[in-house]
Amino acid sequence: MKATGTDTTGILDEALQRLHGSGPERLGRLTNHAPMAVEALAAHGRARAVHRWLDRYAPKLEEFPSRVAPVTAADRRSALGDPRRAADWIDHFGRELAERPWRDVLAEWWPRLLPGMYGGSTHPVIRVGHAVRTLLAGEHTGPRLTELAHGLGYWAARHRPVTGLAPLPGADGAAAALDAVPAIAVQEGGFPDRLGRVERLPVWALSVTEPEAAYERLAELVRAATHRYATHGHGEETMLVHAATAPNAVLRTLPALPRALWVPSLHAAWTASAAVTAMYAPADPAAPASPGTLTPEEVMERALAHGDEHVIKLTDTALDFADELSLSAALRAVELSTPLE
């Protein structure tokens, strides 16, 4: 994978502080993507554009939600998956991260949250993945730890498991396994409604038992899902982004986790990517657009100029690989999506 540099100028911290007075969602269910997008821009050397982009996105932000009651050991189970408790969960993780090393908190809560990574249209785990990337870069500042608390708290509040899936024959490779995913019968409604209609998914990578193999297969899945967007993104230009960015968030988090958690993380990430594919994939593929002579840096500039948060985040994932089809996927997102005003 191609490495990216993380902002060390303080601009990202300023942007995160600016955002932490806002809630993780808006208009009742839509996700606040700003923390993820500004981290992606900073990670790719676009820190100077962060505040300008945020000024454009800011009208979409809503105030931090009201608190209900502190999360306690007694009500933790009932509070999990309750979106009304988002502020309570964020406060809870803020306290946890103030008292203990962030890796310890993450390792304790990752297996608890992992089965419910499908809630919030997979945005909570994606937000956590962006937060972890900044911390793994060595910048353990207050705003970056607070951002992890917001991501984990949002995940706990939107926790939604997927169970009872019937296994279907799969394939050895990730790309072929995604090709084998059957579309849901009724492709209508929002993410929660469609997710409830996912009943069957192909089996893939179940034989993986070693952490190193899990990492390799997960990277293969992220690349395959990114490539697939270049030919299938027209099925739903926004939601199909998550087939790549959700497993990539898991992949980016693995180095911060105990190796014993890598294999179950692979399986959860596959279910997320395959489920999104089933929910939104079009009937027929389209020919990918060639990036021509565009460099990865120039593709990121196009994503920034376009401004849509999903375009920026898919480009961020595409640049982890920076091969021709990955860059094509980023350009397809630019082509299909509505620019940020």
C-alpha positions in Angstrom: 0.0 0.0 0.0 1.1 3.5 -0.7 1.9 5.4 2.5 0.5 8.9 3.1 1.9 11.7 5.2 -0.1 12.9 8.2 -0.5 16.6 8.9 1.7 17.9 11.7 1.0 21.6 11.4 -1.8 21.8 13.9 -4.4 22.5 11.2 -6.1 19.2 11.6 -6.2 19.6 15.3 -7.8 23.0 14.9 -10.4 21.6 12.5 -11.2 18.7 14.8 -11.7 21.1 17.7 -14.0 23.2 15.5 -16.0 20.1 14.8 -16.3 18.5 18.2 -19.1 21.0 19.1 -21.2 19.4 16.4 -23.1 16.1 16.5 -22.2 12.9 14.6 -25.4 13.2 12.6 -27.7 15.7 11.0 -31.3 15.7 9.9 -32.1 12.8 12.1 -29.9 10.2 10.5 -27.5 11.6 7.9 -23.8 11.3 9.0 -21.5 14.3 9.7 -18.7 13.4 7.4 -16.5 16.4 8.1 -14.1 14.8 10.6 -13.3 12.0 8.2 -12.9 14.3 5.1 -10.6 16.8 6.8 -8.4 14.0 8.1 -8.2 12.5 4.6 -7.2 15.9 3.2 -4.6 16.5 5.9 -3.2 13.0 5.4 -2.7 13.7 1.7 -0.8 17.0 2.1 -3.9 19.2 1.7 -3.9 20.7 5.2 -4.0 24.3 3.9 -7.3 23.5 2.2 -8.9 22.0 5.3 -10.6 25.1 6.7 -11.7 26.3 3.3 -13.4 23.0 2.7 -14.9 23.0 6.2 -16.3 26.5 5.6 -18.2 25.0 2.6 -19.5 22.0 4.6 -20.3 23.9 7.8 -23.9 24.8 6.9 -24.7 21.1 7.1 -23.5 20.7 10.7 -25.9 20.5 13.7 -25.3 21.1 17.4 -24.0 18.4 19.7 -27.0 16.2 20.8 -28.5 16.4 24.2 -27.4 14.0 26.9 -29.7 11.5 28.5 -27.7 10.0 31.4 -24.1 8.7 31.8 -23.4 5.2 30.5 -22.9 2.8 33.4 -21.9 -0.8 33.6 -25.5 -1.5 34.6 -27.2 0.0 31.5 -24.4 -0.5 29.0 -26.1 -3.3 27.3 -29.4 -1.5 26.9 -27.6 1.7 25.8 -25.8 -0.1 23.0 -27.5 0.6 19.7 -29.6 3.4 21.1 -29.0 6.5 18.9 -30.6 8.7 21.6 -27.5 8.0 23.8 -24.9 9.2 21.3 -23.8 12.1 23.5 -23.7 9.7 26.5 -21.5 7.3 24.7 -19.1 10.0 23.4 -18.8 11.2 27.0 -18.1 7.7 28.1 -15.3 7.1 25.7 -13.9 10.6 26.5 -13.6 9.5 30.1 -12.1 6.2 29.2 -9.5 7.7 26.9 -8.5 10.3 29.5 -7.8 7.5 32.0 -6.3 4.8 29.9 -4.0 4.4 26.9 -6.0 4.7 23.7 -4.8 1.3 22.4 -6.1 -0.4 25.5 -9.6 1.2 25.2 -9.7 0.3 21.5 -8.7 -3.3 22.1 -11.3 -3.7 24.8 -14.2 -2.2 22.8 -13.3 -3.4 19.3 -14.7 -6.9 19.7 -17.8 -5.6 21.4 -18.5 -3.1 18.7 -17.4 -5.1 15.7 -20.6 -7.2 15.3 -22.6 -4.0 15.0 -20.4 -2.2 12.4 -23.3 -2.1 10.0 -25.3 0.5 11.8 -25.1 4.1 10.7 -24.4 3.0 7.2 -21.0 1.8 8.4 -19.9 5.4 9.0 -19.0 4.9 12.6 -16.3 2.4 11.9 -15.1 4.6 9.1 -14.8 7.5 11.4 -12.8 5.3 13.9 -10.5 4.3 11.1 -9.6 7.9 10.3 -9.1 8.7 13.9 -6.8 5.7 14.4 -4.7 6.6 11.4 -3.8 10.0 13.1 -2.9 8.3 16.3 -0.8 5.6 14.7 1.2 8.4 13.1 2.3 9.4 16.6 0.3 12.5 17.1 -1.5 11.8 20.4 -3.0 15.2 20.8 -6.1 16.0 22.8 -8.3 16.7 19.7 -7.2 13.4 18.1 -8.0 11.4 21.2 -11.3 13.3 21.4 -12.0 12.4 17.8 -11.5 8.7 18.6 -14.0 9.1 21.5 -16.5 10.6 19.0 -16.0 7.8 16.6 -16.4 5.0 19.2 -19.3 6.8 20.8 -21.1 7.1 17.5 -20.5 3.4 16.8 -21.9 2.4 20.1 -25.0 4.5 19.6 -25.6 3.1 16.1 -24.5 -0.4 16.8 -26.5 -2.8 14.7 -25.6 -6.5 14.1 -26.4 -8.5 11.1 -27.3 -12.1 11.8 -29.0 -15.1 10.2 -27.3 -14.8 6.8 -27.5 -17.9 4.6 -24.1 -18.9 3.2 -23.7 -19.1 -0.6 -20.8 -20.5 -2.6 -18.1 -18.0 -2.9 -14.8 -17.7 -4.7 -11.1 -17.7 -3.9 -10.5 -14.1 -4.9 -12.1 -11.0 -3.4 -13.1 -9.6 -6.8 -14.8 -12.9 -7.9 -16.5 -13.1 -4.5 -18.0 -9.6 -4.9 -19.1 -10.6 -8.4 -20.9 -13.5 -6.8 -22.9 -11.4 -4.4 -26.7 -11.5 -5.3 -28.6 -8.3 -5.4 -31.4 -7.9 -2.9 -34.8 -8.4 -4.5 -36.1 -4.9 -3.8 -33.5 -2.2 -4.2 -35.6 0.6 -2.6 -35.5 2.7 0.5 -32.7 3.8 2.8 -29.7 1.8 4.1 -31.5 0.4 7.2 -34.4 -0.9 5.1 -32.2 -2.4 2.5 -29.9 -4.0 5.1 -32.8 -5.8 6.5 -33.4 -7.5 3.1 -29.9 -8.9 2.9 -30.4 -12.6 3.6 -27.7 -14.4 1.6 -24.0 -13.7 1.0 -21.2 -15.7 -0.5 -18.7 -17.3 1.8 -15.2 -15.8 1.5 -12.0 -16.1 3.4 -13.6 -18.3 6.1 -10.6 -20.6 6.0 -8.2 -17.8 7.1 -6.9 -18.4 10.6 -3.6 -16.5 10.7 -3.4 -12.8 11.4 -0.9 -12.1 8.5 -3.2 -13.9 6.1 -6.2 -11.9 7.4 -4.3 -8.6 6.8 -3.4 -9.7 3.2 -7.0 -10.8 2.4 -8.5 -7.6 3.8 -6.1 -5.5 1.7 -7.2 -7.6 -1.3 -10.9 -6.9 -0.5 -10.3 -3.2 -0.2 -8.5 -3.1 -3.5 -11.2 -5.2 -5.2 -14.1 -3.1 -3.8 -12.3 0.1 -4.9 -11.8 -1.3 -8.4 -15.4 -2.4 -8.6 -16.6 1.1 -8.0 -14.9 2.1 -11.3 -17.3 -0.2 -13.1 -20.4 -0.4 -10.8 -20.5 2.9 -8.9 -23.4 4.1 -11.1 -25.6 1.7 -9.1 -25.6 4.3 -6.3 -22.7 6.8 -6.4 -22.7 7.6 -2.7 -23.6 4.4 -0.9 -21.4 2.1 -3.0 -18.4 4.1 -1.8 -18.8 2.3 1.6 -18.1 -1.1 0.1 -14.5 0.1 -0.1 -14.1 2.6 2.7 -15.7 0.5 5.4 -13.3 -2.4 5.0 -10.4 0.0 4.6 -11.3 1.6 7.9 -10.9 -1.9 9.5 -7.6 -2.5 7.6 -6.2 0.8 8.8 -7.1 -0.1 12.4 -5.5 -3.6 12.5 -2.0 -2.4 13.4 -3.4 -0.8 16.6 -5.2 -4.0 17.6 -4.1 -7.3 19.2 -3.4 -9.8 16.4 -6.0 -12.1 17.8 -8.7 -9.6 16.6 -7.4 -9.5 13.0 -9.3 -12.6 11.7 -12.7 -11.7 13.1 -12.2 -8.2 11.7 -11.6 -9.6 8.3 -14.9 -11.5 8.4 -16.9 -8.5 9.7 -15.4 -6.3 7.0 -16.3 -8.8 4.3 -19.9 -8.9 5.4 -20.1 -5.1 5.3 -18.6 -4.8 1.9 -20.7 -7.7 0.5 -23.9 -6.4 2.1 -23.4 -2.9 0.6 -22.7 -4.6 -2.8 -26.0 -6.5 -2.5 -28.0 -3.5 -1.5 -26.9 -1.1 -4.3 -25.1 -2.9 -7.1 -26.4 -2.2 -10.6 -27.5 -4.9 -13.0 -24.7 -4.3 -15.5 -21.2 -2.8 -15.3 -19.9 0.2 -17.2 -16.6 0.7 -18.8 -14.1 2.4 -16.4 -12.8 5.8 -17.2 -9.1 5.9 -17.8 -7.0 8.2 -15.6 -4.7 8.8 -18.5 -1.6 10.7 -17.4 -3.1 12.0 -14.2 -1.0 11.5 -11.2 -2.4 10.4 -7.8 -1.8 14.0 -6.6 -3.7 15.4 -9.5 -6.6 13.0 -8.8 -6.8 14.2 -5.2 -6.8 17.8 -6.4 -9.8 17.0 -8.6 -11.6 15.4 -5.6 -10.8 18.4 -3.5 -12.1 20.8 -6.2 -15.3 18.7 -6.4 -15.7 18.8 -2.7 -18.2 16.0 -2.0 -17.2 14.2 1.1 -17.7 10.8 -0.3 -15.6 11.6 -3.3 -12.8 12.8 -1.0 -13.0 9.6 1.1 -13.1 7.2 -1.8 -10.1 9.0 -3.3 -8.3 8.7 0.0 -8.8 4.9 -0.2 -8.0 4.8 -3.9 -4.6 6.5 -3.2 -3.7 3.7 -0.8 -3.2 1.7 -3.9 -2.8 4.3 -6.6 -3.0 1.8 -9.5 -4.9 2.6 -12.7 -8.2 1.1 -11.8 -8.2 2.7 -8.3 -7.6 6.1 -9.8 -10.3 5.4 -12.3 -12.7 4.7 -9.4 -11.9 8.0 -7.8 -12.5 9.8 -11.1 -15.8 7.9 -11.6 -16.9 9.2 -8.2 -16.1 12.8 -9.3 -18.1 12.2 -12.5 -21.2 10.6 -10.8 -21.5 12.7 -7.6 -23.0 16.2 -7.0 -20.3 18.7 -6.1 -20.3 20.4 -2.7 -21.7 23.9 -3.1 
